[in-house]
Amino acid sequence: ADNFSAESGTLVLYSQGYGCGKTHLAACVANHVLHHLRRPVLFKKARDLLLEIRSTFSERGTDTEAHILDQVLSVELLILDDVGVDNPSLWIESTYWTVFDRRLEWQLPTIVTANYPLDAEVGEVSLGDRIGYGALSRLIQLCQGNFVDMSGPDLR
């Protein structure tokens, strides 16, 4: 966490199991950036982000999609935890594509945790299967190859 660069640090922490320390490591980076580098961080569960955006589609919604996305797209360091947990849909793919594309365009550091590998064996599910291959392509470009396989035993 101490070696993370708030200017250009973008990475994906993934594993094929649960409890391997992805969220813990991402939280350590968030604490380092907040307390030592004094930079703003938004740490958000991916599912919560999607639910917040969906809630704006209701007439009873109190926020706007643009406002929520503005926070996510403009924060200096965005950490999205558990990307890919929701069932895939065109809307989810479009939402992730927008987030990753804009953060790539603005060159803002982003950390993503996921329980799916980038490439999967036959019969297995990959991150692209969950978030769409267009969004995955943007994420790969955004991360410039900084992918960390944290597969291992459940540490919980």
KOLZA-514781 format. One record per residue (C-alpha): residue in three letters; y, z, x; chain. Coordinates in nm, 3 decimals, padded with zeros to 5 digits. Each point is the difference from the previous one (the first is absolute). Layout:
# KOLZA-514781
+------+---------+---------+---------+-----+
! type !      py !      pz !      px ! mol !
+------+---------+---------+---------+-----+
!  ALA !       Y !       Z !       X !   A !
...
+------+---------+---------+---------+-----+
//
This chain:
# KOLZA-514781
+------+---------+---------+---------+-----+
! type !      py !      pz !      px ! mol !
+------+---------+---------+---------+-----+
!  ALA !  00.000 !  00.000 !  00.000 !   A !
!  ASP !  00.238 !  00.078 !  00.286 !   A !
!  ASN ! -00.034 ! -00.355 !  00.132 !   A !
!  PHE !  00.102 ! -00.165 ! -00.327 !   A !
!  SER !  00.312 ! -00.217 !  00.027 !   A !
!  ALA !  00.230 !  00.034 ! -00.300 !   A !
!  GLU !  00.163 ! -00.332 !  00.087 !   A !
!  SER ! -00.303 ! -00.224 !  00.010 !   A !
!  GLY ! -00.306 !  00.207 ! -00.077 !   A !
!  THR ! -00.207 ! -00.158 ! -00.271 !   A !
!  LEU ! -00.369 !  00.058 ! -00.040 !   A !
!  VAL ! -00.293 !  00.013 ! -00.235 !   A !
!  LEU ! -00.241 !  00.293 !  00.012 !   A !
!  TYR ! -00.326 ! -00.090 ! -00.170 !   A !
!  SER ! -00.358 !  00.116 ! -00.030 !   A !
!  GLN ! -00.301 ! -00.071 ! -00.211 !   A !
!  GLY ! -00.030 !  00.366 ! -00.092 !   A !
!  TYR !  00.198 !  00.289 ! -00.132 !   A !
!  GLY !  00.129 !  00.309 !  00.178 !   A !
!  CYS !  00.031 ! -00.169 !  00.340 !   A !
!  GLY !  00.357 !  00.117 !  00.067 !   A !
!  LYS !  00.207 ! -00.306 ! -00.097 !   A !
!  THR !  00.236 !  00.189 ! -00.230 !   A !
!  HIS !  00.020 !  00.292 !  00.243 !   A !
!  LEU !  00.101 ! -00.230 !  00.287 !   A !
!  ALA !  00.255 ! -00.180 ! -00.219 !   A !
!  ALA !  00.146 !  00.338 ! -00.103 !   A !
!  CYS !  00.025 !  00.102 !  00.368 !   A !
!  VAL !  00.194 ! -00.318 !  00.074 !   A !
!  ALA !  00.227 !  00.068 ! -00.301 !   A !
!  ASN !  00.071 !  00.353 !  00.125 !   A !
!  HIS !  00.070 ! -00.128 !  00.351 !   A !
!  VAL !  00.241 ! -00.266 ! -00.124 !   A !
!  LEU !  00.175 !  00.242 ! -00.239 !   A !
!  HIS !  00.031 !  00.302 !  00.227 !   A !
!  HIS !  00.016 ! -00.141 !  00.352 !   A !
!  LEU !  00.155 ! -00.343 ! -00.048 !   A !
!  ARG !  00.206 !  00.108 ! -00.303 !   A !
!  ARG ! -00.070 ! -00.321 ! -00.192 !   A !
!  PRO ! -00.066 ! -00.035 ! -00.376 !   A !
!  VAL ! -00.361 ! -00.040 ! -00.113 !   A !
!  LEU ! -00.151 ! -00.077 ! -00.340 !   A !
!  PHE ! -00.364 !  00.113 ! -00.025 !   A !
!  LYS ! -00.149 ! -00.129 ! -00.322 !   A !
!  LYS ! -00.349 ! -00.030 ! -00.147 !   A !
!  ALA ! -00.043 ! -00.369 ! -00.079 !   A !
!  ARG ! -00.134 !  00.080 ! -00.346 !   A !
!  ASP !  00.307 !  00.215 ! -00.076 !   A !
!  LEU !  00.230 ! -00.283 !  00.106 !   A !
!  LEU ! -00.177 ! -00.244 ! -00.230 !   A !
!  LEU !  00.009 !  00.250 ! -00.288 !   A !
!  GLU !  00.372 !  00.062 !  00.052 !   A !
!  ILE !  00.072 ! -00.372 ! -00.009 !   A !
!  ARG ! -00.220 ! -00.050 ! -00.308 !   A !
!  SER !  00.182 !  00.281 ! -00.181 !   A !
!  THR !  00.323 ! -00.201 !  00.020 !   A !
!  PHE ! -00.156 ! -00.267 ! -00.223 !   A !
!  SER !  00.001 !  00.243 ! -00.293 !   A !
!  GLU !  00.301 !  00.037 ! -00.226 !   A !
!  ARG ! -00.017 !  00.373 !  00.073 !   A !
!  GLY !  00.022 ! -00.059 !  00.375 !   A !
!  THR !  00.289 !  00.185 !  00.164 !   A !
!  ASP !  00.010 ! -00.201 !  00.322 !   A !
!  THR !  00.003 ! -00.368 !  00.087 !   A !
!  GLU ! -00.248 ! -00.201 !  00.201 !   A !
!  ALA !  00.284 ! -00.117 !  00.224 !   A !
!  HIS !  00.107 !  00.357 !  00.077 !   A !
!  ILE ! -00.353 !  00.111 !  00.091 !   A !
!  LEU ! -00.061 ! -00.308 !  00.213 !   A !
!  ASP !  00.337 !  00.041 !  00.171 !   A !
!  GLN ! -00.104 !  00.347 !  00.121 !   A !
!  VAL ! -00.335 ! -00.129 !  00.124 !   A !
!  LEU !  00.137 ! -00.315 !  00.159 !   A !
!  SER !  00.299 !  00.153 !  00.179 !   A !
!  VAL ! -00.120 !  00.336 !  00.136 !   A !
!  GLU ! -00.021 !  00.006 !  00.380 !   A !
!  LEU ! -00.369 !  00.100 !  00.004 !   A !
!  LEU ! -00.227 ! -00.063 ! -00.297 !   A !
!  ILE ! -00.345 !  00.157 ! -00.012 !   A !
!  LEU ! -00.228 ! -00.129 ! -00.277 !   A !
!  ASP ! -00.313 !  00.210 ! -00.032 !   A !
!  ASP ! -00.328 ! -00.122 ! -00.153 !   A !
!  VAL !  00.101 ! -00.364 ! -00.046 !   A !
!  GLY ! -00.266 ! -00.187 ! -00.195 !   A !
!  VAL ! -00.125 !  00.284 ! -00.223 !   A !
!  ASP !  00.108 ! -00.174 ! -00.321 !   A !
!  ASN ! -00.199 ! -00.280 ! -00.157 !   A !
!  PRO !  00.131 ! -00.334 !  00.128 !   A !
!  SER !  00.233 ! -00.206 ! -00.217 !   A !
!  LEU !  00.257 ! -00.273 !  00.047 !   A !
!  TRP !  00.275 !  00.255 ! -00.066 !   A !
!  ILE ! -00.130 !  00.234 !  00.271 !   A !
!  GLU ! -00.031 ! -00.288 !  00.246 !   A !
!  SER !  00.354 ! -00.113 ! -00.081 !   A !
!  THR !  00.138 !  00.353 !  00.038 !   A !
!  TYR ! -00.164 !  00.057 !  00.338 !   A !
!  TRP !  00.101 ! -00.349 !  00.114 !   A !
!  THR !  00.363 !  00.078 ! -00.087 !   A !
!  VAL ! -00.004 !  00.334 !  00.184 !   A !
!  PHE ! -00.166 ! -00.135 !  00.315 !   A !
!  ASP !  00.201 ! -00.322 !  00.004 !   A !
!  ARG !  00.335 !  00.176 ! -00.032 !   A !
!  ARG ! -00.084 !  00.264 !  00.260 !   A !
!  LEU ! -00.111 ! -00.281 !  00.232 !   A !
!  GLU !  00.324 ! -00.188 ! -00.065 !   A !
!  TRP !  00.208 !  00.311 !  00.071 !   A !
!  GLN ! -00.227 !  00.105 !  00.291 !   A !
!  LEU ! -00.049 !  00.352 ! -00.134 !   A !
!  PRO ! -00.289 !  00.216 !  00.123 !   A !
!  THR ! -00.278 !  00.057 ! -00.250 !   A !
!  ILE ! -00.323 !  00.198 !  00.009 !   A !
!  VAL ! -00.282 ! -00.078 ! -00.242 !   A !
!  THR ! -00.320 !  00.196 ! -00.049 !   A !
!  ALA ! -00.300 ! -00.158 ! -00.173 !   A !
!  ASN ! -00.369 !  00.060 ! -00.057 !   A !
!  TYR ! -00.086 ! -00.366 !  00.040 !   A !
!  PRO ! -00.046 ! -00.204 !  00.318 !   A !
!  LEU !  00.195 ! -00.317 !  00.066 !   A !
!  ASP ! -00.320 ! -00.199 !  00.027 !   A !
!  ALA ! -00.310 !  00.086 ! -00.196 !   A !
!  GLU ! -00.362 ! -00.086 !  00.040 !   A !
!  VAL ! -00.171 ! -00.196 ! -00.276 !   A !
!  GLY ! -00.022 !  00.221 ! -00.307 !   A !
!  GLU !  00.273 !  00.239 !  00.119 !   A !
!  VAL !  00.359 !  00.022 ! -00.123 !   A !
!  SER !  00.294 ! -00.069 !  00.231 !   A !
!  LEU !  00.364 !  00.103 ! -00.026 !   A !
!  GLY !  00.086 ! -00.359 ! -00.092 !   A !
!  ASP ! -00.239 !  00.021 ! -00.296 !   A !
!  ARG !  00.194 !  00.305 ! -00.123 !   A !
!  ILE !  00.364 ! -00.102 !  00.058 !   A !
!  GLY ! -00.025 ! -00.379 !  00.013 !   A !
!  TYR ! -00.024 ! -00.222 !  00.304 !   A !
!  GLY !  00.365 ! -00.105 ! -00.019 !   A !
!  ALA !  00.111 !  00.364 !  00.021 !   A !
!  LEU ! -00.254 !  00.065 !  00.276 !   A !
!  SER !  00.135 ! -00.297 !  00.197 !   A !
!  ARG !  00.352 !  00.146 ! -00.020 !   A !
!  LEU ! -00.132 !  00.343 !  00.103 !   A !
!  ILE ! -00.182 ! -00.149 !  00.300 !   A !
!  GLN !  00.320 ! -00.177 !  00.107 !   A !
!  LEU !  00.203 !  00.317 ! -00.056 !   A !
!  CYS ! -00.238 !  00.212 !  00.209 !   A !
!  GLN ! -00.037 ! -00.252 !  00.282 !   A !
!  GLY ! -00.361 !  00.099 !  00.059 !   A !
!  ASN !  00.055 !  00.377 ! -00.001 !   A !
!  PHE ! -00.309 !  00.097 ! -00.196 !   A !
!  VAL ! -00.186 !  00.323 !  00.069 !   A !
!  ASP ! -00.358 !  00.037 ! -00.122 !   A !
!  MET ! -00.038 !  00.371 ! -00.069 !   A !
!  SER ! -00.351 ! -00.022 ! -00.140 !   A !
!  GLY ! -00.201 !  00.311 !  00.062 !   A !
!  PRO ! -00.150 !  00.303 ! -00.170 !   A !
!  ASP !  00.176 !  00.173 ! -00.288 !   A !
!  LEU !  00.207 !  00.278 !  00.160 !   A !
!  ARG !  00.079 !  00.183 ! -00.322 !   A !
+------+---------+---------+---------+-----+
//
